[in-house]
């Protein structure tokens, strides 16, 4: 016959499992002794078992609380839907997410969408048949409403916690998100370049993810508020297909076309991210245009490419590990039954050498 504390621990595990996904206070030691007819020593040993298995945590002066985890390991799994696990910023971002989830007691499985709505749909269909506790989704082509709205809603109806990060869908407004404050970032960079004396400023933005339109909106709003006239013909848009060609084949055709047909007399350029800025600066130098003497370049994001560039790139970025960690912590809390509000993460300026006063 098993020890009494083992028997009691199993009873309490069953109680916790009935309320998995929520956090509540266990009865006091005295109440447990009375209810189950056991000694205080037996109760304390049973609670220690639960604590070692991360099912409860003891709060000094308050008692024992469940952690929101299930006692079935397979039910503590989250799915991460992300565009890539190899390109550009993704390896470090993914590592931050997985590490933060693991610290909260959750394992994770990663699914690559390649920013394709059709691949996202297949993954969501699979997750409907093989449910997980929660889903952290980057979303695909978030500049547009998603046709996968039905699957996300069905998953939510099955009790799956859903959180979007980096972007979100306009036709799924009730689900929380964690993303950069893209409008404010564009506004800040626009005002920064104006403060350096630039009056003719061009921009390069991604068209099929919501970050691009939001960043462009902020940039143009800053010019408006600074009474600087903007020329729409100096705004270049690229999509996932062009970005993929740039990443896989180093095809800089759209950047070359931008310099030839759209740059005009602009003395500064805002880039969607430092990957675009990196390749743009190479194209500008190839055209015998000096950075920043002839053209200043600034961008969103500050990865290793900002320093590898022929001219180190002035940018705005988040604090290291901030976005991925914030998203994972929010999903963990959501899976434990907490209410989560959407959050926009602010930027900080990194001044390097690619921007200077207007020539």
N, C-alpha and C positions, 0 to 999 in steps of 0.2 A: 504494500500500500504506500502510495507516495506521501511525502511529508505534507502537513497541513498547509504550509505556506505555498507549496506548489499548486495544491488544489485551489487555494484562494486566488493565487495569481491568475490561474486559468479562468476562474469566474469573472475576475475584473477585466481580463482581456476580452471576454465575450461582451461585457458591458461596453467597453471602449469600441469594439467593432460595430456594435449596433449604432454608434454615433460617430463613426469614422467621417472625417471631413469637418468636424466641429471641435471646439475646445471648450471643456467644461471642468468644473471643480469636482473632484472626488469627495465622497463623504469623509469626515474626520476619522482619525484613527480610532477614537472612542466609539464613533457610530459604527464603524466596520466591525469592531470587536463585539458590540452588542448584536448587530444584525446576523453575523455568521457564527457567533458563539466561540470565538477564538481569542487567544491572548494578544496583548499588544506586541509582543515580540514576533508572533506569527504574522501580524499585519505589517509590521515594519519590514520583515524579510520579503513578504510578497510585493510590497511597494518598491523595494530595492530591485527586485527582478524586473518590474515594469520600467523602472528608471534606466536600468542597464540596457534594456531593449528600446530605449528612446520613445516609449509610449506615454510616459508622464514626465513631468519636471516638478521638482519641489521648490516652492517659493517661500523663502524665509518669512515666518510670521503670518503666512496666508494659507498654506496647505499644499496639496498636490493637485496639479492640473494636467489634463491630457494635452498631448502635443499636436493632436490632429492627424497623426499618422495611424495607419492601419497595422494590425499585427500580422497581416499577410503581405510579405515583401513585394509580391507582384502587383499589389494594389497601390503601391507608393511610387508609381512610374509616371513620368511626364514625357510628352512628345514635343520635340522642338522642330518646327518647320522653318527652314532657312534656305535662302537662295543657293548657298554654296558652303562647303566646308574647307575650301582650299584657297580661293581667290582673295587677294587684297586684305581687307580687315577681318575676314571671317574667322581664321584660326584663333586669334586672341579673343574675339568676341564670344565665340563658342566655348572656349575654355573658361571664360569668366562665368558664363551662364551655367555650365555643368558643375563647376566648383561650388557656386553659390547654392545650387539645388542640392548638391550632395551634403553640404553643411547643414541643410534643413532636414536631411533624412530621405531625400528623394533621389531615385535613379532616373536616368533619362535616355531616350532613344532619339537619334537625329535623323530627319528625313529631308532630302534635298529637293527643292522644287524647281531650281534653275529659273526662277521667276516666270514659270509657265503655269497658267491657270489650269490647263488640262492635267498637268502632273500633280498640282495641288489637289485637284478633285480626286484623283486615284488614291492619293495618300489619305484624304479624309474618308473616303469610302472604306479603306482598309481599317482605319481607326474606329469607324462605326461598328465594324465586325469584331474588332479586337480592342475594346475600350481601354483607355488609360485614365489616370486620375485628373490630368490637366493637359492643356495644349498651349504652348507659347508659339505664336505664329507671326512670322515676318510679313505675311501677305504677299500676293503676287499682283503686279501692275496696279498698285493701290491708287493711282490717279483716276481709276474708273471703278464704278460699282462692281462687286463680284457676282458672277453667276453661281458661285458656290455658296451663296447665302443659305440655301436650303440645308446643306450638309452641316454647316456651322450651327445652325439653329437646332437641328436634330441631335447633334452632339451635346449641346447645352441642355436639351430636354432629357437626355440620358444621365444628366448630372455631372458632365465633364466641365471642369473649370476652364474658361477660355480667356486668354490675354494676348493682345497684339503688341508687337514692339517694332520700333523704327517707322511703322506706318499703320494705317487702319483703313477700314472700308466705310464709305459714306452710307451704304445701305445696311450696315450693322452698327448703328450708333450706340446701342445699349451695352456693348462689350467694352471693358476698360482697355486702355493702351498706355504704354510707356514709350515715349519717343522724344527726339530732340525738338526744341522750340525753333522750328525751321523759319517761320516768319520773322521772329525776332533776330535770328542769325543773319538773314538776308538784309534786314533793316540795319543791323549794326555794321555789316561790311559796306553797305552803301554809304552810310554816314561817315565811316572811317575814310573811305577813298575821297569823299567830298572834302573832308577836313584836311586832306593832303593837297587840295587844290584841283582835283580832277573834276572836269565838267562833262567830259564825253566818256562814258563808261559802258562797256559791253558786258555781256554775260553768256555763260554756257551752262545749260541746265538739263537734267533728265526729264523727259516728257511723260513717261508712262508709270512713274512712281510718284506718290504725292509729295515727297520731299522736294522735287524739282519745282512744281508750280508754287508751293508754299515759299520756297526760298526766293524764287523770282518775284513773287508778290511783295515780299518784305523789301527786297532790293529796290523795286520800282516805287514803292511807297516812300522809302527814304529819299529818293531823288525828288519825288513830288513835294515832300515836306521841306526839302532844302531848296526848293524853287529851281531845280536843275532839270532842264528838258531832257527827256529820254527818247531815243530813236528805236522803235521796235525792230527795225531791220538789223540792229546790232545784237539782237538776242538770238542765240543759236540753241536749238533743242536736239537732243539725241535720245535714242530709245535703247531697249535691252539688246536688240539685234546689233546695233552699231557698237555698243559697249562690249558685247561678246567678241566681235571681230577685233576690237582694239586689244582685248585681254589675251585672246588666243592666237591672233595672227599679227599683232602690232600694226593693225590697219588704222592709220591716222587720217584716212581720207576726209572724214567730216571735219576734223580740226584744220586740215589744210584748206578745205573749201571755205571754212569760216574766216581764216586769215585773208584769203583772196577776195571773198565777196562780201563779207559782213563787218570785218574789223574797222575798215575805213580810217577815220581820223581819231578813233578812240585811243585814249592814253592809259586806260586801265581796264582790266577784265576780272570779273568774279566767276570762279569756276565751281561747279557742282560739288566736287571733292578734290582731294589732292592727287588722286590717280589721273583725273583729267588735266589738272594743272601741271603735273609732271610731264605728260606727253605734249601738252600745249607749249610749254617752255622750250622743249626740244625742237618743236616745229618753228617757233619764233626765232630761235638762234639759227636754225637752218636757213631761214629767210633773211639773215643778217639784221634782225631786230634785237636790240639789246634789252635785257630785263635786269633792273627796272628803268634804265636810263631812257629807253624809248617807250616801253609799255610796262606798267606795273601789273602784277598778277597776284590775286589773293584767292583763298578757297575755304571751303568747309572741310573739317577733318584734318588730323595731323598724325599720319602713320609714318612708317619708315621712309616712304617715298618723299616726304617733305624734306628730309635731309639728304636723300640720294640724288635729288634734282640737281642739275647743273648750277642752279641758283636756289639756295634754301628758301622754302616757300612760307610766306606770311599767311597765317590761317587762324580760324577759330576752331576750338575743339572742346571736348568734355574732359573732365579729369580722368586719368587712367583708370580703367576697369569700371567706370561709373555706370554706363548704359547697360551693359550685360548683367552686372551685379544687381542693379535696381530692378530690371525686368524679372530676373530669377527670384529675387526676394519677394516681389509683388505676387508672382505666380504661386510661390510657396505659401504665402499667407492666404491667397485665394483658395487654394486646395485645402487649407485647414479651416475654411469656413469664415474667414474674415471678409469684411467689405473693403474693396479696393477702389480708390478713385483714380481716374486717368491722371497722368503726370507728364509734364513737358520739362525736359532737362535743359538748363541754361548752358551758354557757351562761355569760353574764356579766350582771350586774344593771345596769339603766339607771334610776336614780331620777329621776323627774320630778315632776309635780304631782297625778297622779290617785289617789294613795294616801296616807293619813295614819293617825294613831292612831285607834283606835275611838272614836266620839263618845260 
